[in-house]
Structure formats: C-alpha cells, structure tokens
Amino acid sequence: MTDQIDAPSGSRIGRILAAIPDGASSVVLFALMVMTCVDVIGRELLNDPLDGATELTQLMLGIIVFAVLPTVSLREEHVSVDLLDIWFPKRWIGRRQAVLNFAMAVIMGVLSWRVWLSAARTADYGDATEYLEIPLAPMEFFISIMSGIAAIALLANVVRYCIGTGPMSGNGDPDHPPTHGAA
C-alpha cells in the first residue's frame, strides 16, 4: 500500500520555489516530446531526421531529472522498494528514515562536489557536444548545484524526523503509517 506523502507545510515562497523547478522540468519534458515527434516524422516520412536530436535528448533528460531532484528528495517521492517494511517495527520508522536521509545527504553532497570538479575541468577544456557544439560545462554545473540542493533537502528531512515533524508523522494513524515509494 502506498500513500501520498504531503510536502512539508511551508511558506508561500517555499511552495513557489518548489514549483519553479517542477514547472521547468515539465516544460522541458514537453519540448522533448515535441522534438521526438518531429525527429520521428522527419526520419520516417521525409528520410531527414532532426540534426542533433540525440544530443538534445541527452541534455533535456539531464534537466528533467536534476531539476526535480531537490523537491523529490524533500518530499521523499523517490522510487523505493519496501520489501522489509512489514518486519520493521513501526516505532523505528522515523529513526530509519532519518538515518537513510542522512546517508543520502552525504552521498548527494559528495556527488555534488565531484560533479563540480568535473564541470570545472570540462569548462577548462571547452568540451561541447559533437554535432551541435553545445558547451557541456553549464549542464554539469547545473547537475552539481541541483545535487547540492538535494543534499540540503535531505538534511532538512533529517532535522524534521529528529524533531518529530517528518513526512510520516502526523498522519493520525500510528497503525498504518504511509510507506515510502512503490513496490
């Protein structure tokens, strides 16, 4: 059983800040869909595929995934498999989530740092996509920044769990806490 976990109640500014990357990701996803349709029609009907479609697809996917990473992390909407939840004591779920969020925050922080170093190297070398010659460093910096923000969001979850206001507290039914993800 999966239940929707509500985003932490926050200020109007916080909700707007969360809506911006979600909206940007949606717009890029729509553009990717249109570009793919144009490419397929051009390839199949006109025997003339869209130049650089593969490069644009790769860049757009990076934007789609990493733009929403911080809000997905904050809301704990990531995909998870809850095979062990039925054997895990319910009173420890908040502690488990705090530990998992902390571990993921450390991992995302290290990822952000390493991608930043790679982005700096890429910028120094002037690396770009092969066909369209789109510089790669801005995308890598974007990935690094969004990973860093996701790490901060995960640390915010740790704090929320430690003070008892995590996404799983306050659902009113201690016997049926919401699960985290889809099996």
ABEGO torsion letter per residue (X at the ends): XBBBBBBBBBBAAAAAAAAAAAAAAAAAAAAAAAAAAAAAAAAAAAGBBBBGAAAAAAAAAAAAAAAAAAAAAAAGABBBBBAAAAABBAAAAAAAAAAAAAAAAAAAAAAAAAAAAAAAAAAAAGBBBAAAGBBAAAAAAAAAAAAAAAAAAAAAAAAAAAAGABAABGAGBAABBBBBEBX
